[in-house]
Structures are given as C-alpha cells and as structure tokens.
Amino acid sequence: MTSSTPVENRTDADIELKDLVVEFTSPDGDTKRVLHDISLSVPTGQFIALVGKSGCGKTTLLNTIAALVQPTSGSLTVHGQQPREARAHLGFMPARDALLPWRSALGNVEYGLELRGVGKKERRETAARWLNAVHLKGSESLWPWQLSQGMRQRVALARTWALDPDVLLMDEPFAALDVTTRVAVQEEFLRLWQSERRKTVVFVTHDLGEAIALADRIVLLNGGEVQYDVEVGIERPRNLQDIAADPRYQEIHHRLRSAI
C-alpha cells in the first residue's frame, strides 16, 4: 500500500478493520477473493470516500461494514461493536432512493422511525422537520411519482438523517442525478453534515471529483487492496461550484487518476 498520509490507529475510531478478507464462492465451487487483508481505521466524525474501478471491492467493503456481507477472516468493529450489533447506529443510503411508492414523502421519512417503534406524533414531527431541512416543506403529501429525481433523493436523505445514525454508509447516492441537480443535492448534504453533529461517513463513488469535493479522506481500492490512502486537506466549508480550481483538488485528482 502506498499512502501520502499514513493513518494511525485511533482509539476514537468509529470503524476499525484489521486484515479483513472477504471471499465469495461461485456456483461451480470456485472461490474468489474480493477483499485482501484490508486494514483501516476511520475516526469518529471523519468523511471517508472509497474510490476505484468497477469490481475493485468498494461496495463489498461498504456492505461488510453494514453487516450485509460476512467477512471470511480478519476483524471488523463498528461503533465499538460487531457490525450486526451496531445496526442501530447505522444509516444506509443506496444509489437509488428506494422510496416506497405507496407512502407519501412524509410517510417515507417516517418509515424507519416507525420500524424502530417511535410514536406517531414524534415520528411525524421528526419527519416534517427533516423534510423542511432539505427544503421540501410543502411537499409532505406528495407521492414518489410526483417528485423529481432530485426531490426523491432529498426525501431519501431526510429519511436517513431522521434516524440520527452515528455512521452513514452511502453507496453512490447521487449517481443517478443530472449534473446540476447532483451539485445541488451534494451541497444540501454537506450543509446538513457540517451544521449538525458531524457523523462518520463512508461514501462509495466512481467520481474522483465528487470524492475530493466531499470527503476528508480518500481510499483508493485496486484489486481488493488499499492502493492509496490520502487526506484531502481542503478547508471547510467548501464551495462545490469552485472547488475544482483549488490546487490541492487538482493535485489529488491527478494522483488518483494516474494511480487508477
């Protein structure tokens, strides 16, 4: 592994991976190793982006942290617990909004709270507050088919945030949006993340520019291994419209693109 900024083990880490290996067995009995001896420490409140070519193991690593994939060997703790035990501390936002078509915008934001047994009055107030936070006040009664893709992603963002997770796991959550809408939703997300208690974020993306613009730290995976691990080092708050002109942005973008 090459790293411009070595990352030390931290006692305040929300996510700790040590020599993590994930293998899948095909129907014909062959074994494929998808992740090779991954060791990472993600401090509480850090925003880390996972980048790399398709098939490099980004989503597998995210799903292993989310307890959707069982590691073959090595150790993994999330919020000081085994991944399955830590699920109450996790929020997961997939590439598609996955809104329930039979629920309104408000009902979709309420859904996770309802599953957790939150009372009707409290969950309705919480859902309304988060819809307002993502600038969807007045859209509470709209059905998913009445919402633009950007509005749907905002509802999904509000639904995730309403659960108040300690760790956010995000799998290319803005990839389906057009360029203009994508920047607007990215800015919305950063505004929330910077103004609220900064949650630990693990963010998968194919877009190097998105990774640099949003994250504190970028990990490049190649062939299931950590090839590159770098701190972004660009001051916050960030202007996503102009960040590409920052010399540090250009330097990291060039180095990552060359490594890929």
C-alpha positions in Angstrom: 0.0 0.0 0.0 1.2 3.5 -0.8 0.0 6.4 1.3 0.8 10.1 1.2 -0.5 10.5 4.7 -0.2 7.4 6.9 -3.3 6.9 9.1 -2.5 5.9 12.7 -4.7 3.6 14.7 -7.1 5.8 16.7 -8.8 4.9 20.0 -11.8 7.1 19.0 -12.4 5.3 15.7 -16.0 4.5 14.7 -14.9 1.8 12.3 -11.9 -0.5 12.7 -10.8 -3.1 10.1 -7.8 -5.3 10.7 -6.6 -7.8 8.0 -10.2 -8.1 6.6 -10.7 -10.7 3.9 -13.9 -11.4 2.0 -14.2 -14.4 -0.3 -17.2 -15.5 -2.4 -17.9 -19.0 -3.7 -19.3 -19.4 -7.1 -22.0 -22.0 -8.0 -19.3 -24.2 -9.6 -17.3 -24.2 -6.3 -14.6 -21.8 -7.2 -13.5 -19.2 -4.6 -12.9 -15.6 -5.5 -11.2 -13.3 -3.0 -12.8 -9.9 -3.3 -11.1 -8.1 -0.4 -7.5 -8.8 0.6 -6.2 -8.0 4.1 -7.9 -4.6 4.4 -6.8 -2.6 7.5 -8.4 0.8 8.0 -9.2 3.0 11.0 -12.0 5.6 10.5 -12.0 8.2 13.3 -15.4 9.4 14.7 -16.7 12.2 12.5 -14.5 11.6 9.5 -15.9 11.6 6.0 -14.1 8.9 4.0 -14.7 8.2 0.3 -13.9 4.8 -1.3 -13.0 5.0 -5.0 -11.6 2.7 -7.7 -12.6 0.8 -10.8 -15.8 -1.3 -11.0 -15.2 -4.6 -9.3 -12.4 -3.3 -7.0 -14.4 -4.1 -3.9 -15.8 -0.7 -2.9 -19.4 -1.8 -2.4 -18.4 -5.2 -0.9 -16.4 -3.3 1.7 -19.4 -1.0 2.4 -21.8 -4.0 2.6 -19.4 -5.8 5.0 -19.4 -2.7 7.3 -23.2 -2.7 7.1 -23.3 -6.4 8.1 -24.8 -7.4 4.7 -21.7 -9.4 3.9 -19.9 -11.8 6.3 -16.1 -11.4 6.3 -14.1 -14.6 5.7 -11.4 -13.6 8.1 -9.9 -10.6 9.9 -11.7 -8.3 12.3 -14.2 -5.5 12.0 -15.9 -3.4 14.6 -18.4 -0.6 14.1 -19.0 1.9 16.9 -17.1 -0.5 19.1 -19.4 -3.5 18.3 -19.7 -6.3 15.8 -21.4 -5.0 12.6 -24.7 -6.8 13.3 -24.8 -5.5 16.9 -24.1 -2.0 15.6 -27.0 -1.8 13.1 -29.0 0.6 15.3 -26.1 3.1 14.9 -26.0 2.9 11.1 -27.8 4.7 8.3 -27.6 3.3 4.8 -28.3 5.3 1.6 -28.2 3.3 -1.7 -27.6 4.5 -5.2 -31.4 4.6 -5.9 -33.7 6.4 -3.5 -35.8 3.2 -2.9 -38.8 5.1 -1.8 -42.0 3.1 -1.1 -44.5 4.1 -3.8 -47.5 3.6 -1.5 -46.2 6.1 1.0 -46.1 9.9 0.7 -42.9 11.9 1.1 -43.7 12.3 4.8 -44.6 8.6 5.2 -41.3 7.6 3.6 -39.3 9.7 6.0 -41.3 8.3 8.9 -40.8 4.7 7.8 -37.5 3.9 9.6 -38.7 5.6 12.7 -41.9 3.6 12.6 -39.9 0.3 12.4 -38.0 1.5 15.5 -41.2 1.9 17.4 -41.2 5.7 17.6 -44.7 7.0 18.5 -46.8 8.5 15.7 -46.7 12.1 16.9 -42.9 12.1 17.5 -42.1 10.4 14.2 -44.4 12.8 12.2 -42.8 15.8 13.8 -39.3 14.5 13.2 -40.1 13.6 9.5 -41.6 17.0 8.9 -38.6 18.7 10.4 -36.2 16.8 8.2 -38.2 17.4 5.1 -38.0 21.1 5.9 -34.3 20.8 6.5 -33.8 19.5 2.9 -36.1 22.3 1.5 -39.2 20.1 0.9 -41.6 21.9 3.2 -45.0 21.8 1.4 -44.2 18.5 -0.3 -45.1 16.3 2.6 -48.2 14.8 1.0 -46.7 14.2 -2.5 -46.3 10.6 -3.7 -42.9 9.5 -5.0 -44.2 9.5 -8.7 -45.0 13.2 -8.2 -41.4 14.1 -7.2 -38.5 14.8 -9.4 -35.4 12.6 -9.1 -33.6 15.3 -7.1 -36.6 15.7 -4.8 -36.7 11.9 -4.3 -33.1 11.9 -3.3 -33.8 14.7 -0.8 -36.6 12.6 0.7 -34.1 9.6 0.9 -31.6 11.9 2.6 -34.2 13.1 5.1 -35.3 9.5 5.8 -31.7 8.5 6.5 -31.0 11.6 8.6 -34.2 11.3 10.6 -32.8 8.1 12.2 -29.9 10.1 13.6 -27.3 7.4 12.9 -23.8 7.7 14.2 -22.4 6.2 11.0 -23.7 6.9 7.5 -22.9 4.4 4.7 -23.6 5.7 1.3 -23.3 3.8 -2.0 -23.1 6.3 -4.9 -26.2 8.1 -3.6 -26.1 10.9 -6.1 -25.0 8.9 -9.2 -28.5 8.9 -10.8 -28.9 12.6 -10.8 -28.1 15.0 -13.7 -25.1 17.3 -13.1 -27.0 20.4 -12.0 -29.3 18.5 -9.6 -26.3 16.4 -8.3 -24.4 19.5 -7.2 -27.5 20.9 -5.5 -28.1 17.7 -3.6 -24.4 17.4 -2.7 -24.5 20.9 -1.3 -27.6 20.1 0.6 -25.9 17.0 2.1 -22.7 18.9 3.0 -24.7 21.7 4.6 -26.5 19.2 6.8 -23.4 17.3 7.7 -21.4 20.4 8.5 -24.2 22.1 10.5 -25.4 19.1 12.5 -23.2 16.8 14.6 -20.7 15.5 12.1 -21.4 11.9 11.6 -18.9 9.3 10.4 -19.4 8.8 6.7 -18.2 6.0 4.4 -19.1 7.1 0.8 -18.7 5.0 -2.3 -18.3 6.8 -5.6 -16.8 6.3 -9.1 -16.4 10.0 -9.4 -13.0 11.2 -8.3 -14.1 14.9 -8.3 -17.1 14.1 -6.1 -14.8 12.2 -3.7 -12.4 15.1 -3.4 -15.1 17.7 -3.1 -17.0 16.0 -0.3 -14.6 13.9 1.7 -11.9 14.4 4.4 -10.0 11.3 3.2 -10.0 9.1 0.1 -9.1 5.4 0.0 -8.4 4.0 -3.5 -9.1 0.3 -3.8 -7.4 -1.8 -6.6 -8.0 -5.5 -6.9 -9.5 -5.7 -3.5 -6.5 -4.0 -1.8 -5.8 -0.5 -0.5 -3.6 1.1 -3.1 -3.8 4.7 -1.9 -4.9 6.5 1.2 -4.8 10.3 1.4 -6.2 13.1 3.5 -7.9 15.7 1.2 -6.8 18.7 3.3 -9.1 21.3 1.7 -10.6 23.7 4.2 -14.3 23.6 5.1 -16.9 24.8 4.4 -16.3 24.1 0.7 -17.8 25.8 -2.4 -18.6 22.9 -4.7 -19.0 25.3 -7.7 -15.4 26.5 -7.5 -13.5 23.7 -5.7 -12.1 22.2 -8.9 -9.9 25.3 -9.3 -8.2 24.6 -5.9 -4.6 23.5 -6.5 -5.0 20.8 -3.8 -8.0 19.4 -5.6 -6.1 19.3 -8.9 -3.1 17.6 -7.3 -5.2 14.9 -5.7 -7.3 14.4 -8.8 -4.2 13.9 -10.9 -2.5 11.5 -8.5 -5.7 9.4 -8.1 -6.4 9.3 -11.8 -2.8 8.3 -12.5 -3.0 5.5 -9.9 -6.2 4.1 -11.4 
